[in-house]
Amino acid sequence: MKRSGLITTKIGMTRLYDDNGAAHGVTVLSVGDCTVIGNRSVEKHGYVANVLGMREAKAKHVAKPQMVAAEKAGVKPYRKVVEFRVSDDCVIPVGTTLSSSHFVAGQFVDVQATSKGKGFQGAMKRHNFGGKEATHGVLKAHRSIGGTGMREWPGRVLKGKKMAGQMGNETVSVQNLKVFGVDTTENLIFVEGAVPGANGTFVLVTDAIKKEQKDLPVPTMAAAAPQAEVASEETKTETEAVAE
């Protein structure tokens, strides 16, 4: 079984307490208007997947191919669109709005997001180099990386050499984070630990691939029936019993 993931946005970090009074640093993720806008099938695409969209976009901000695809599917255009590979029993119908109850408190998840961009940085900060000595002939080169070349052979700098350059602004995945809890009213997920990215970043949340977990809602948590309708049915049954 392989369930679909969710598209969320990072709200920030806070501190929550468990039943024993112990504090836990958690990252708050908002599910928002995450909706299923399409499906992929083996017959047509060669694999099975759910296509999810989040944050409704204005027509002027959407490319024409995406707008046409949304019109054909009968859904609204979204700013963020992601495919999640799933098993055959976890396909979710198009138009289904997902919520934070898709995940269960205590389970483990994997998260993926774009890390904060830090610009051009030196090798000491970027790769944790030790730098040169403070004295013994070192002059104005204390944070440099030293020689990078070779002798006559191979006579060049090998590819992949750790040097100064762009740091951050890359896709980062963190595995096996525990779900501290969910808030179905505000549609929030509380994940223990840090999640990559700045506040407001889109974060993809999926079931932990390296953990075997049970009792998860398959394919997702169905919307609960309104209490008013349930109460009316019970009242109707009691009325019929009295009449008989």
Secondary structure, 3 states (H helix, E strand, C coil): CCCCCEEEEEEEEEEEECCCCCEEEEEEEECCCCEEEEEECHHHHCCCEEEEEEEECCHHHCCHHHHHHHHHHCCCCEEEEEEEECCHHHCCCCCCECCHHHCCCCCEEEEEEECCCCEEECHHHHHCCCCCCCCCCCCCCCCCCCCCCCECCECCCCCCCCCCEEECCCEEEEEEEEEEEEECCCCEEEEECCCCCCCCCEEEEEECCCCCCCCCCCCCCCCCCCHHHHHHHHHHHHHHHHHC
